[in-house]
Amino acid sequence: MIFDLDGTLFQTETLLLPAYHAMFDTLKAEGTYTGETPDESLILGSLGMLLEQIWQRVMPDADIQVHRRADELLLQYQIDRLRGGEGQMYEEVAATLAELRRQGIRLFVASNGLEAYVKGVIEQKELAPQFEGLYSAGEFQTRSKVDLVRRLMETYGVNTAWMVGDRPSDVEAGLENGLTVIGCDYAGFRKEGELEGAHAVISKFSDLLTLIEP
């Protein structure tokens, strides 16, 4: 199974939103951004995209230097808060992953986030031993999740798998790579129709265990 991170394993808003507001406070203090902090719905609705795409939606009028500074600050504030114990996994994630591993299923993460963020979440939440590989667009500089998942599959010799995620990019990555797609419908970030094409949709993470029963 190949998992997305934000909105699938990790309850992103519990970490992201405090860091998001701190980031804009710093940008304003530095004089690199003026005006009101963009509404939280803009960044929450952009989860699953590459960071450059996110900033184009959140602050389209800012130049590229501001976007790159936003990358640095958001990562810094999220990692700091992770180390302070903030941020939550979804209910039953740890127990479900442990049971999947017990059944001999190989587990991976494929996320469009930055490397330090993706690995930081998994390590700080003590889930690293469950995963065979943690892949991020930030580490491999892939242009889409389709490419990221393909690279993971080639590296680890994965021929068949389930792609588990909550965003259209996850559905696309799974279908384009010939995988079974499980859509996660519990984060609340998506719009109607974004999981269209998924082979099954779950309303809580532990439902995965019922799907793999004979």
Secondary structure by P-SEA (a helix, b strand, c coil): cbbbccccccccccccaaaaaaaaaaaaaacccccccccaaaaaaaccccaaaaaaaacccccaaaaaaaaaaaaaaaaaaaaacccccccaaaaaaaaaaaabbbbbbbbcccaaaaaaaaaaacccccccccccccccccccaaaaaaaaaaaacccbbbbbcccaaaaaaaaaaccbbbbbcccccccccccccccccccccccccccccc
